[in-house]
Amino acid sequence: MKIEQIYTGCLAQGAYYIESNGEAAIIDPLREVQPYIEKAKNDNAKIKYVFETHFHADFVSGHIDLAQKTGGSIVYGPTATPDFDAIIAKDNQEFKLGDVTIKVLHTPGHTMESTCYLLSDNTGKNVGLFSGDTLFIGDVGRPDLAQKAAHMTQEELAGTLFESLRNKVMPLADDIIVYPAHGAGSACGKNMSKETTDTLGHQKETNYALRADMTKEEFVKEVTTGLMPPPAYFPLNVMMNKKGYDSIDTVLERGQQALSPEAFEAAANETGALVLDTRDPQVFAKGFIPNSINIGIDGNFAPWVGALIPDIKQQILIVAEPGREKEVVTRLSRVGYDYAIGFLKNGFDAWKTAGKEIATIKSITAEELADIQKSGEANILDVRKMSEFGSEHIIGAENMPLDTINDNMQSIDKNKTYYVHCAGGYRSMIFASTLKARGFDNLIDVKGGFTAIKGTGLFSVSDYVCPTTLL
């Protein structure tokens, strides 16, 4: 038997490959399915099942493409109602995979169809629990995402999750390995560990939500405390996962159209496409296509695309480092942005060589900001999360979290100069470029963000307060 976790850092997402005696199963696959097919091919195995723990909100799963390409059967837990062919398993139903067995444990609460899959070896010993978003390392799934679909309050869903954990998960043996769908950085939970696997016994000892003496009322209160509104794209991804989507092959072909500067400019003007520049923030600041938005490919790219681009069907034109265009299109598709329509051939250098108009964003060091603050003229915007700002910030700074930018930009005075920072410089450039594209010309980025600012020792910083949530 082989168990492999395939972890994708930018989504903090874990997919799983299980193989036994020539048969393979994939649990919660990403949109691009070829790597799973290649793994099975290398093992001389046939993909028999594609198990889904629930209808994912934070990414578009590859279940449909994978089933079509391999003939494997898609499996959901009880109460799931997909618009495509799938096995809707019963609670405690078992699936044979080579010499091993995968058992369905219906664990509603995060969503009502949420299901864990219990793996036992050829001797019948339970060895692994693929827990989806029901149980994370250090946390449990947030109970507020499925309120509308379930016609329940988040408190009612939390109570349901409590019963699922107590009745289905906690009675299992302590030596079982927990394989969750997400780790730290995912918006599907509020306090996840950086570890991506653990024994169930250790989780019973350390996970706040699995305390043996915890009442349901205490559980509901603690699990719902610190929740922030989910990213706007979550419901859209749920619908794609439930109803279906274009093949990844179609999406890649559409997005990988190489365009000359002239053709790129014409496409932007004719289609109203968003120009998305995925280069490093500081490289972007020195020169970019006017009205383009910077979301760097080397950060939490896909989640920020989903949080900030309201229309999932928005046409997108890509500026990328040459050779990384396919990667950009793929990562856009992971969160359902399937309408990339081309990229700038030979990257931004081609735009410059063609003599096209170029815009810039001023970026200063933390030390330069300290000198400006001494003059009393520094309007400092901290665009980190509320939890980060509440934990520690520059005295006198204003907090405007990046994910609220579309709702709060009217509070920014176009006649004032603002100095914008986040934690390390990634989010502040997204913020500055987004507002510059909308006519705000007086935004100055602070290189290195709060990390650099605090490191100077030149600023008055609030006393540190341990955050109650990582959302």
C-alpha positions as CSV (number, residue, x, y, z in Angstrom):
1,M,0.0,0.0,0.0
2,K,1.2,3.5,-0.9
3,I,-0.2,6.7,0.6
4,E,1.1,10.0,-0.7
5,Q,0.1,13.5,0.3
6,I,0.3,16.0,-2.6
7,Y,0.4,19.4,-0.8
8,T,0.0,22.7,-2.7
9,G,1.3,25.6,-0.6
10,C,-0.4,28.5,-2.2
11,L,-3.8,26.9,-1.4
12,A,-2.6,25.2,1.7
13,Q,-4.4,22.2,0.3
14,G,-3.7,18.4,0.6
15,A,-4.8,16.0,-2.1
16,Y,-4.0,12.3,-1.6
17,Y,-2.9,9.4,-3.8
18,I,-3.5,5.8,-2.5
19,E,-2.4,2.7,-4.4
20,S,-2.8,-0.9,-3.6
21,N,-2.2,-4.0,-5.8
22,G,-2.7,-2.1,-9.1
23,E,-5.6,0.0,-8.1
24,A,-5.5,3.7,-7.1
25,A,-7.7,6.3,-5.6
26,I,-7.4,10.1,-5.5
27,I,-8.9,12.1,-2.6
28,D,-9.8,15.8,-3.2
29,P,-7.7,16.3,-6.4
30,L,-6.7,19.7,-7.7
31,R,-7.9,21.0,-11.1
32,E,-4.8,19.9,-13.0
33,V,-5.1,16.1,-13.1
34,Q,-2.2,14.9,-15.2
35,P,0.2,14.5,-12.3
36,Y,-2.3,12.0,-10.7
37,I,-2.6,10.1,-13.9
38,E,1.2,9.9,-14.3
39,K,1.6,8.6,-10.7
40,A,-0.8,5.8,-11.4
41,K,0.9,5.0,-14.7
42,N,4.3,4.8,-13.0
43,D,2.8,2.4,-10.5
44,N,1.1,0.3,-13.3
45,A,-2.1,1.1,-11.5
46,K,-5.6,2.0,-12.6
47,I,-7.4,4.9,-11.0
48,K,-10.6,3.3,-9.7
49,Y,-12.1,6.0,-7.4
50,V,-12.0,9.7,-7.0
51,F,-13.2,10.5,-3.5
52,E,-14.5,13.9,-2.6
53,T,-14.8,14.9,1.1
54,H,-17.3,17.6,0.3
55,F,-18.1,20.4,-2.3
56,H,-15.0,22.5,-1.8
57,A,-15.4,26.3,-1.6
58,D,-11.7,27.4,-1.8
59,F,-10.7,25.6,-4.9
60,V,-12.1,23.9,-8.0
61,S,-11.5,20.2,-7.7
62,G,-10.3,18.0,-10.7
63,H,-12.8,15.2,-10.0
64,I,-14.8,15.6,-13.3
65,D,-11.7,15.7,-15.6
66,L,-10.0,12.9,-13.7
67,A,-13.1,10.6,-14.0
68,Q,-13.5,11.4,-17.7
69,K,-9.8,10.8,-18.4
70,T,-9.4,7.6,-16.4
71,G,-12.9,6.0,-16.1
72,G,-12.6,6.2,-12.3
73,S,-15.8,6.6,-10.3
74,I,-16.5,9.9,-8.4
75,V,-17.6,9.2,-4.8
76,Y,-19.4,11.6,-2.5
77,G,-20.8,11.0,1.0
78,P,-24.5,10.9,1.9
79,T,-26.7,13.9,1.0
80,A,-24.5,15.2,-1.8
81,T,-26.4,16.2,-4.9
82,P,-24.0,16.8,-7.8
83,D,-25.2,17.5,-11.3
84,F,-23.0,14.8,-12.8
85,D,-22.7,11.0,-12.5
86,A,-21.3,10.0,-9.1
87,I,-21.7,7.4,-6.4
88,I,-23.5,8.8,-3.4
89,A,-22.2,6.5,-0.7
90,K,-24.1,5.5,2.4
91,D,-22.7,6.0,5.8
92,N,-20.3,3.1,6.7
93,Q,-20.3,1.9,3.1
94,E,-17.0,0.2,2.2
95,F,-15.0,0.4,-1.0
96,K,-12.3,-2.1,-1.9
97,L,-9.1,-0.8,-3.4
98,G,-6.6,-3.6,-4.2
99,D,-5.9,-5.2,-0.8
100,V,-7.1,-2.3,1.3
101,T,-10.6,-0.9,2.3
102,I,-11.9,2.7,2.4
103,K,-14.9,3.2,4.7
104,V,-17.3,6.2,4.5
105,L,-17.8,8.1,7.7
106,H,-20.5,10.8,7.2
107,T,-19.4,13.7,9.3
108,P,-21.7,16.7,8.6
109,G,-21.0,20.1,10.2
110,H,-18.6,22.0,8.0
111,T,-21.0,21.2,5.2
112,M,-23.9,18.7,5.4
113,E,-22.4,16.3,2.9
114,S,-18.9,16.4,4.6
115,T,-17.5,13.0,4.8
116,C,-14.3,11.4,6.2
117,Y,-12.7,8.3,4.6
118,L,-11.3,5.7,6.9
119,L,-8.5,3.5,5.4
120,S,-7.7,0.0,6.7
121,D,-4.9,-2.2,5.6
122,N,-5.0,-5.8,4.3
123,T,-5.3,-7.1,7.9
124,G,-8.3,-4.9,8.6
125,K,-6.4,-2.5,10.9
126,N,-7.5,1.2,10.6
127,V,-4.4,3.2,9.6
128,G,-5.5,6.5,8.2
129,L,-8.4,9.0,8.3
130,F,-8.8,11.4,5.3
131,S,-10.7,14.0,7.2
132,G,-11.3,16.7,4.6
133,D,-12.4,19.9,6.2
134,T,-14.0,18.1,9.2
135,L,-10.8,17.8,11.2
136,F,-7.6,19.8,10.7
137,I,-4.4,19.6,12.6
138,G,-5.0,22.0,15.5
139,D,-8.5,23.0,14.3
140,V,-11.8,21.9,12.8
141,G,-13.7,23.2,9.8
142,R,-15.5,26.5,10.0
143,P,-19.2,26.0,10.3
144,D,-20.4,29.1,8.6
145,L,-19.9,28.4,4.9
146,A,-22.9,26.1,4.2
147,Q,-25.6,28.1,6.1
148,K,-27.6,29.0,3.1
149,A,-27.5,25.5,1.5
150,A,-28.3,23.7,4.7
151,H,-30.9,26.3,5.9
152,M,-29.1,26.3,9.2
153,T,-27.3,28.9,11.4
154,Q,-23.6,28.6,11.9
155,E,-24.4,27.7,15.5
156,E,-26.6,24.8,14.4
157,L,-23.9,23.6,12.0
158,A,-21.3,23.9,14.7
159,G,-23.5,21.7,16.9
160,T,-23.8,19.2,14.1
161,L,-20.0,19.2,13.7
162,F,-19.6,18.6,17.5
163,E,-21.8,15.4,17.2
164,S,-19.9,14.2,14.1
165,L,-16.5,14.5,15.8
166,R,-17.7,13.0,19.1
167,N,-19.6,10.1,17.5
168,K,-17.5,9.3,14.4
169,V,-14.0,10.5,14.8
170,M,-12.9,10.6,18.5
171,P,-13.8,7.0,19.2
172,L,-11.2,5.9,16.6
173,A,-7.9,4.5,17.7
174,D,-5.2,7.0,18.8
175,D,-2.5,5.6,16.4
176,I,-4.6,6.4,13.3
177,I,-2.9,9.1,11.1
178,V,-5.1,12.1,10.3
179,Y,-4.7,13.4,6.7
180,P,-6.6,16.7,6.4
181,A,-7.5,18.7,3.3
182,H,-5.8,21.9,4.5
183,G,-3.1,23.3,6.6
184,A,-2.1,26.8,7.9
185,G,-3.0,29.6,5.6
186,S,-6.3,28.2,4.4
187,A,-9.5,30.3,5.0
188,C,-11.4,27.1,5.7
189,G,-10.3,27.1,9.4
190,K,-9.2,29.8,11.8
191,N,-6.3,28.3,13.7
192,M,-4.7,25.5,11.7
193,S,-1.2,24.1,12.4
194,K,1.7,24.3,10.0
195,E,1.9,20.5,10.3
196,T,-0.1,18.7,7.6
197,T,-0.5,15.2,9.3
198,D,-0.6,14.0,12.9
199,T,-1.8,11.0,14.9
200,L,-5.4,11.2,16.1
201,G,-4.3,10.6,19.7
202,H,-2.1,13.7,19.6
203,Q,-4.9,15.7,18.2
204,K,-7.2,14.6,21.0
205,E,-4.5,15.9,23.4
206,T,-3.7,19.2,21.7
207,N,-6.6,20.3,19.4
208,Y,-8.8,22.8,21.3
209,A,-11.9,21.5,19.6
210,L,-11.4,17.9,20.7
211,R,-11.1,18.4,24.5
212,A,-12.7,15.4,26.2
213,D,-14.5,17.4,28.8
214,M,-15.9,20.0,26.3
215,T,-19.6,20.6,26.2
216,K,-21.5,21.2,23.0
217,E,-22.2,24.8,24.1
218,E,-18.5,25.4,24.8
219,F,-17.6,23.9,21.4
220,V,-20.1,26.0,19.5
221,K,-18.8,29.2,21.2
222,E,-15.1,28.5,20.6
223,V,-15.5,27.3,17.0
224,T,-17.6,30.3,16.0
225,T,-15.4,32.9,17.8
226,G,-13.0,34.7,15.5
227,L,-14.7,33.9,12.2
228,M,-14.4,36.5,9.5
229,P,-16.5,36.7,6.4
230,P,-15.3,34.1,3.8
231,P,-13.8,35.2,0.5
232,A,-16.4,36.2,-2.0
233,Y,-15.4,33.5,-4.5
234,F,-16.2,30.6,-2.2
235,P,-19.8,30.2,-3.2
236,L,-18.8,30.4,-6.9
237,N,-16.3,27.5,-6.5
238,V,-18.9,25.4,-4.7
239,M,-21.3,25.8,-7.6
240,M,-18.6,24.8,-10.1
241,N,-17.7,21.8,-8.0
242,K,-21.3,20.8,-7.8
243,K,-22.5,21.6,-11.4
244,G,-19.3,21.1,-13.5
245,Y,-16.9,23.2,-15.5
246,D,-14.8,23.4,-18.7
247,S,-12.1,20.8,-19.2
248,I,-8.7,22.0,-17.9
249,D,-7.4,21.3,-21.4
250,T,-9.8,23.9,-22.8
251,V,-8.9,26.4,-20.2
252,L,-5.1,26.0,-20.8
253,E,-5.5,26.3,-24.5
254,R,-7.6,29.5,-24.2
255,G,-5.2,31.1,-21.8
256,Q,-1.9,30.3,-23.5
257,Q,-2.4,32.5,-26.6
258,A,0.8,34.5,-27.1
259,L,0.1,38.1,-28.0
260,S,2.4,40.8,-29.4
261,P,2.3,44.1,-27.5
262,E,0.0,45.5,-30.3
263,A,-2.4,42.5,-30.1
264,F,-2.3,42.5,-26.3
265,E,-3.2,46.2,-26.2
266,A,-6.0,45.7,-28.7
267,A,-7.4,42.8,-26.8
268,A,-7.4,44.8,-23.6
269,N,-9.3,47.7,-25.3
270,E,-11.7,45.5,-27.2
271,T,-12.7,43.0,-24.5
272,G,-12.4,45.0,-21.3
273,A,-10.2,42.3,-20.0
274,L,-8.3,42.8,-16.7
275,V,-4.6,43.0,-17.2
276,L,-3.0,40.9,-14.4
277,D,0.7,41.3,-13.8
278,T,2.1,38.4,-11.9
279,R,5.7,39.5,-11.5
280,D,7.5,40.2,-8.2
281,P,6.0,43.3,-6.5
282,Q,9.2,45.3,-6.5
283,V,9.9,44.5,-10.1
284,F,6.4,45.5,-11.0
285,A,6.7,48.8,-9.1
286,K,9.6,49.9,-11.4
287,G,7.4,49.7,-14.6
288,F,4.1,48.1,-15.7
289,I,1.3,48.5,-18.2
290,P,-1.0,51.3,-17.1
291,N,-4.1,50.1,-15.2
292,S,-2.7,46.6,-14.7
293,I,-3.1,44.9,-11.3
294,N,-0.2,43.2,-9.5
295,I,-0.8,39.8,-7.8
296,G,2.6,38.1,-7.7
297,I,2.7,34.4,-8.7
298,D,5.2,33.6,-5.9
299,G,2.8,34.5,-3.1
300,N,-0.7,33.4,-2.2
301,F,-1.7,34.1,-5.7
302,A,-4.9,32.1,-6.3
303,P,-6.7,33.0,-3.0
304,W,-6.0,36.7,-3.6
305,V,-7.3,36.5,-7.2
306,G,-10.4,35.0,-5.8
307,A,-10.8,37.5,-3.0
308,L,-10.3,40.6,-5.2
309,I,-11.7,39.9,-8.7
310,P,-15.5,39.8,-8.1
311,D,-16.5,38.2,-11.4
312,I,-15.3,34.7,-11.8
313,K,-16.0,34.9,-15.5
314,Q,-13.8,38.1,-15.9
315,Q,-11.6,37.9,-19.0
316,I,-8.0,38.2,-18.0
317,L,-4.8,39.1,-19.9
318,I,-1.6,38.0,-18.3
319,V,1.8,39.6,-17.9
320,A,4.2,37.0,-16.5
321,E,7.9,36.2,-16.4
322,P,8.6,34.4,-19.7
323,G,8.1,30.7,-19.3
324,R,5.6,30.9,-16.4
325,E,2.5,31.6,-18.4
326,K,1.1,28.1,-18.2
327,E,1.6,28.1,-14.4
328,V,-0.4,31.3,-14.1
329,V,-3.3,30.0,-16.2
330,T,-3.3,26.7,-14.2
331,R,-3.3,28.5,-10.9
332,L,-6.1,30.8,-12.0
333,S,-8.1,27.8,-12.9
334,R,-7.6,26.3,-9.5
335,V,-10.0,28.9,-8.1
336,G,-12.3,28.9,-11.1
337,Y,-11.0,31.9,-13.1
338,D,-11.1,30.0,-16.4
339,Y,-11.2,33.0,-18.8
340,A,-7.6,34.0,-19.3
341,I,-7.5,34.9,-23.0
342,G,-3.8,35.3,-23.6
343,F,-0.5,36.6,-22.4
344,L,2.1,39.2,-23.4
345,K,4.6,37.4,-25.5
346,N,8.2,37.8,-24.2
347,G,6.8,39.5,-21.1
348,F,7.0,43.2,-20.0
349,D,10.4,43.7,-21.8
350,A,8.5,43.4,-25.1
351,W,6.1,46.1,-24.0
352,K,9.0,48.4,-23.2
353,T,10.8,47.6,-26.5
354,A,7.6,48.5,-28.4
355,G,7.7,52.0,-26.8
356,K,4.4,51.6,-25.1
357,E,3.3,53.8,-22.2
358,I,4.6,52.7,-18.8
359,A,3.4,53.4,-15.2
360,T,5.3,53.1,-11.9
361,I,4.6,53.0,-8.2
362,K,7.0,54.7,-5.8
363,S,8.4,52.4,-3.1
364,I,10.4,53.5,-0.1
365,T,12.3,51.8,2.7
366,A,11.1,51.6,6.3
367,E,13.9,54.0,7.3
368,E,12.7,56.6,4.8
369,L,9.1,56.2,6.2
370,A,10.5,56.9,9.7
371,D,12.1,60.2,8.5
372,I,8.8,61.2,6.8
373,Q,6.8,60.3,10.0
374,K,9.0,62.6,12.0
375,S,7.7,65.5,10.0
376,G,4.2,64.6,10.9
377,E,3.0,64.1,7.3
378,A,2.8,60.3,7.2
379,N,-0.7,58.9,6.6
380,I,0.1,55.2,7.1
381,L,-2.3,52.5,5.8
382,D,-1.8,49.0,7.2
383,V,-3.5,46.6,4.8
384,R,-3.0,43.4,6.8
385,K,-5.9,41.4,8.3
386,M,-7.7,42.9,11.2
387,S,-6.3,40.1,13.4
388,E,-2.8,41.0,12.4
389,F,-3.3,44.7,13.0
390,G,-5.0,44.0,16.4
391,S,-2.1,41.9,17.4
392,E,0.6,44.6,16.7
393,H,0.8,47.8,14.6
394,I,2.3,51.2,14.2
395,I,0.7,53.7,16.6
396,G,-1.4,56.1,14.5
397,A,-1.7,53.8,11.5
398,E,-5.1,53.1,9.9
399,N,-6.1,49.6,9.2
400,M,-7.7,48.8,5.8
401,P,-7.5,45.1,5.1
402,L,-6.7,44.2,1.5
403,D,-9.7,41.9,1.2
404,T,-12.1,44.9,1.9
405,I,-10.6,47.2,-0.7
406,N,-13.5,46.9,-3.1
407,D,-15.9,48.1,-0.4
408,N,-13.8,50.7,1.4
409,M,-11.9,52.6,-1.3
410,Q,-14.3,55.5,-1.1
411,S,-12.9,56.3,2.3
412,I,-9.5,57.1,0.8
413,D,-8.8,60.8,-0.1
414,K,-7.4,61.1,-3.6
415,N,-5.8,64.4,-2.5
416,K,-3.7,62.8,0.3
417,T,-0.5,60.8,0.1
418,Y,-0.7,57.5,1.8
419,Y,2.2,55.1,2.8
420,V,1.0,51.5,2.4
421,H,2.4,48.5,4.1
422,C,1.4,44.9,4.8
423,A,3.5,42.2,6.6
424,G,6.3,41.8,4.0
425,G,5.4,43.8,0.8
426,Y,3.3,41.4,-1.2
427,R,-0.2,42.6,-0.3
428,S,0.7,46.3,-0.2
429,M,1.6,46.2,-3.9
430,I,-1.7,44.5,-4.7
431,F,-3.5,47.3,-2.8
432,A,-1.5,50.1,-4.4
433,S,-1.8,48.8,-7.9
434,T,-5.5,48.2,-7.6
435,L,-6.2,51.7,-6.4
436,K,-3.8,53.2,-9.0
437,A,-5.8,51.5,-11.7
438,R,-8.8,53.3,-10.3
439,G,-7.3,56.8,-10.3
440,F,-5.5,56.9,-7.0
441,D,-2.1,58.3,-7.7
442,N,-0.8,59.2,-4.2
443,L,0.0,55.7,-2.8
444,I,3.5,54.9,-1.8
445,D,4.6,51.3,-1.0
446,V,6.8,50.5,2.0
447,K,9.3,47.8,1.1
448,G,9.5,44.9,3.4
449,G,6.2,45.8,5.2
450,F,5.7,45.6,9.0
451,T,8.6,43.2,9.4
452,A,11.0,45.8,8.1
453,I,9.3,48.6,9.9
454,K,9.5,46.9,13.3
455,G,13.0,45.8,12.6
456,T,14.2,49.5,12.4
457,G,13.3,50.2,16.0
458,L,12.3,53.7,14.8
459,F,8.5,53.4,15.2
460,S,6.1,53.4,18.2
461,V,4.5,50.0,18.0
462,S,1.5,48.8,20.0
463,D,2.0,46.1,22.7
464,Y,1.8,42.6,21.3
465,V,-1.6,40.9,21.8
466,C,-1.9,37.2,20.9
467,P,-4.6,36.9,18.2
468,T,-7.7,34.8,18.8
469,T,-8.0,34.0,15.1
470,L,-5.6,33.6,12.1
471,L,-8.4,34.6,9.6
